[in-house]
Amino acid sequence: MSTQEQTILVRLQDEMVQRAERLVRSLKLSKDEGIEKGKTQASKALEVAQTANSLGVFVNWLRYQAGRESSALFWTKQAGQQRLAKALTAELNWLQGEIVRQMPEAAKVEQQQITMRAVTRFLGYFRRALVGANFLDEITLEKGG
C-alpha cells in the first residue's frame, strides 16, 4: 500500500466509523438482534468485499443477498428512509467518490483497489457497530476526540 493510500484511509477513518455507527443506529435493532446479525450477514459481506475487485462486484452480491429468502430479512430491514442494502450502497458510493476525489490522477484500477480496501474497512466498522449496537449511545467520546 502506498503512502498516499495510507494517508487517504487514515483521513477517512473516523468519518467511516461515524457513518457505519449512524447506519446501525438507523436500523433500530432490538437488544440481541445486532449481535446475531453482526456475526452472520455483516461477516459474510466483509468476506466478499475482501475478495471482490470492484464495488460493482460487491453490490452485485448485496443485491443477491437482499433477494434471497434466508438473508433478505436483514438486508431489506428499514434503515431510516430506505432499506439497509440501499443505505449501505449509498455509503459505499460516498466512499468511492471520496477516493476518486482524493486521487484524481490515479489509474481507475488503482482507484478501485483503494476503494475496495476502504470498503473492507467500512464493513469492518459496520460489523463492530452491529455487535456493539447496545453500547453505541452509552460508550462515547467527548467532542473532538
C-alpha positions as CSV (number, residue, x, y, z in Angstrom):
1,M,0.0,0.0,0.0
2,S,1.4,3.4,-1.0
3,T,1.9,6.3,1.4
4,Q,-0.9,8.2,-0.5
5,E,-3.3,5.3,0.0
6,Q,-2.5,5.1,3.7
7,T,-2.9,8.8,4.1
8,I,-6.3,8.7,2.4
9,L,-7.5,5.7,4.5
10,V,-6.4,7.4,7.8
11,R,-8.0,10.6,6.7
12,L,-11.4,8.9,6.1
13,Q,-11.2,6.5,9.1
14,D,-13.1,8.5,11.7
15,E,-15.8,9.5,9.2
16,M,-16.2,5.9,8.1
17,V,-16.7,4.8,11.8
18,Q,-19.2,7.6,12.4
19,R,-21.1,6.7,9.2
20,A,-21.1,3.0,10.0
21,E,-22.4,3.7,13.5
22,R,-25.1,6.0,12.2
23,L,-26.2,3.3,9.8
24,V,-26.5,0.8,12.6
25,R,-28.5,3.3,14.7
26,S,-30.9,3.8,11.9
27,L,-31.8,0.1,11.9
28,K,-33.3,0.5,15.4
29,L,-32.3,-3.1,16.3
30,S,-33.8,-5.0,19.2
31,K,-31.5,-5.8,22.1
32,D,-29.9,-9.0,20.7
33,E,-30.6,-8.6,17.0
34,G,-27.4,-6.6,16.3
35,I,-25.1,-9.2,17.8
36,E,-26.6,-12.1,15.8
37,K,-26.6,-10.2,12.5
38,G,-23.1,-8.9,13.1
39,K,-21.9,-12.5,13.4
40,T,-23.6,-13.6,10.2
41,Q,-24.6,-11.3,7.4
42,A,-22.1,-8.5,8.1
43,S,-19.3,-11.0,8.4
44,K,-20.3,-12.5,5.0
45,A,-20.3,-9.0,3.5
46,L,-16.8,-8.4,4.9
47,E,-15.5,-11.7,3.4
48,V,-17.0,-10.8,0.0
49,A,-15.5,-7.3,0.0
50,Q,-12.1,-8.7,0.8
51,T,-12.2,-10.8,-2.4
52,A,-14.1,-8.5,-4.7
53,N,-12.0,-6.5,-7.1
54,S,-14.6,-3.8,-7.6
55,L,-17.5,-2.1,-5.9
56,G,-19.8,-3.3,-8.7
57,V,-19.0,-7.0,-7.8
58,F,-19.7,-6.3,-4.2
59,V,-23.0,-4.6,-4.9
60,N,-24.0,-7.5,-7.2
61,W,-23.6,-9.8,-4.2
62,L,-25.5,-7.4,-2.0
63,R,-28.5,-7.4,-4.4
64,Y,-28.3,-11.2,-4.4
65,Q,-28.4,-11.3,-0.6
66,A,-31.4,-8.9,-0.5
67,G,-33.2,-11.1,-2.9
68,R,-32.5,-14.4,-1.0
69,E,-35.1,-15.6,1.3
70,S,-32.6,-16.6,4.0
71,S,-30.9,-13.2,4.1
72,A,-33.5,-10.8,2.9
73,L,-34.9,-10.1,6.3
74,F,-31.6,-8.4,7.3
75,W,-30.7,-6.6,4.1
76,T,-34.2,-5.3,3.4
77,K,-34.7,-4.1,7.0
78,Q,-35.5,-0.3,7.2
79,A,-32.5,1.9,7.8
80,G,-34.1,5.3,8.2
81,Q,-35.9,6.1,5.0
82,Q,-34.5,3.3,2.9
83,R,-33.7,-0.4,3.1
84,L,-30.3,-1.4,4.6
85,A,-28.9,-2.7,1.3
86,K,-29.7,0.6,-0.4
87,A,-28.4,2.7,2.5
88,L,-25.2,0.7,2.6
89,T,-24.7,1.1,-1.1
90,A,-25.2,4.9,-0.7
91,E,-22.5,4.9,1.9
92,L,-20.1,2.9,-0.3
93,N,-20.9,5.2,-3.3
94,W,-19.9,8.1,-1.0
95,L,-16.7,6.3,-0.1
96,Q,-15.8,5.6,-3.7
97,G,-16.5,9.3,-4.5
98,E,-14.1,10.3,-1.8
99,I,-11.3,8.0,-3.1
100,V,-11.7,9.4,-6.7
101,R,-11.8,13.0,-5.4
102,Q,-8.6,12.5,-3.4
103,M,-6.8,10.5,-6.1
104,P,-8.0,12.2,-9.4
105,E,-4.8,11.4,-11.3
106,A,-4.7,7.7,-10.3
107,A,-5.5,5.0,-12.8
108,K,-9.0,3.6,-12.5
109,V,-7.6,0.2,-11.4
110,E,-5.7,1.9,-8.5
111,Q,-8.8,3.8,-7.5
112,Q,-10.8,0.6,-7.5
113,Q,-8.2,-1.2,-5.3
114,I,-8.1,1.5,-2.7
115,T,-11.9,1.8,-2.8
116,M,-12.2,-1.9,-2.0
117,R,-9.7,-1.5,0.8
118,A,-11.8,1.3,2.2
119,V,-15.0,-0.7,1.7
120,T,-13.4,-3.6,3.6
121,R,-12.6,-1.2,6.5
122,F,-16.1,0.4,6.4
123,L,-17.7,-3.1,6.6
124,G,-15.4,-4.0,9.5
125,Y,-16.6,-0.8,11.3
126,F,-20.2,-1.6,10.4
127,R,-19.8,-5.2,11.8
128,R,-18.3,-3.9,15.0
129,A,-21.1,-1.4,15.4
130,L,-23.7,-4.2,14.9
131,V,-22.0,-6.3,17.6
132,G,-21.8,-3.3,19.9
133,A,-25.1,-1.8,19.0
134,N,-26.4,-1.8,22.6
135,F,-23.5,0.4,23.6
136,L,-23.3,2.9,20.8
137,D,-25.0,5.6,22.8
138,E,-23.6,4.5,26.2
139,I,-19.8,4.4,25.5
140,T,-19.0,7.7,23.7
141,L,-16.0,10.0,23.1
142,E,-16.1,13.7,24.1
143,K,-16.5,16.1,21.2
144,G,-13.2,16.5,19.2
145,G,-11.9,13.1,20.5
